[in-house]
């Protein structure tokens, strides 16, 4: 979290302003152990827990189902909290109809064309769950798995280690993939996600997080007024099945130019063939910094009305910006309000979609003996 936000929280407390909307007051310090409560049960009786974490003025609720961020609360410029992530109130809704709300995505974020790829001369057929394509790991991806969770307090950080082992052949992917994801809330209120995976056979992997953000608060309406900046001069145009054509197209002079912050709604109705196909923004931006050893700033999202901001830093080469095009008013969030098209957006750090079939894209191959490691940091301010 940035200094100005800390000052606001402290200021709100000093002025006796109720720095909360959902119980409790804003804490600028943390280090308290995550708290576990029963959230619900799956049809087979498996208990699903909700873990509550708080540090540096940020509050997070995480489910053992899908590693789902069920709630992410941050203050606005007056110290008032809101849950800025779309989701559901019950486990039944998550199981029955979630469009990946808040979930961990694996083994492969976004699409692999026709669910097919060839690795070391062997052909693989993945679970196909999006027309002809394999999306977000197939019919039962990491978003629908039960994760083992271990809480931790380390120095001034609090967090959770989440573990899931995907067996050889699951959803068609080769190799036993041992996955560990760490969610950390720092004393500054940053939410950091560290992904790690190892395999016992050559495979492909591309893990990400599918939080739907609305910095005005979930259920509060459109994100079209949010301003977005993405440090990318190129993006990967797609075909009708939302599979990249392989081209790295320039954003200059197109609605895809977010190099300078602009309101999301400004160009979303431009009749550009790529926007028509995807019903809005649903593309991978080729981050100018490329793959980096350490996370570097790649995007800033800001809601001018509340003053809430979120900065994203990653070591990944790509960012999928999805403007919630398929939300259609049929899902109801914890606030009791429905989600309509563009009521939340995703910013998914990743390798590019369909990389296993695009030799010119950065490789997503993981081999035995290697460890897959990526990090994404969300910094909140106001
Ligand atoms: C994809 C969209 C998809 C959505 C699912 C996003 O990551 O880019 O095409 O519809 O996930 O909710």
Boltz pocket constraint, residues with backbone or C-beta under 6 A from the ligand:
constraints:
  - pocket:
      binder: B
      contacts: [[A, 99], [A, 100], [A, 110], [A, 242], [A, 282], [A, 283], [A, 320], [A, 322], [A, 326], [A, 346], [A, 348]]
      max_distance: 6.0
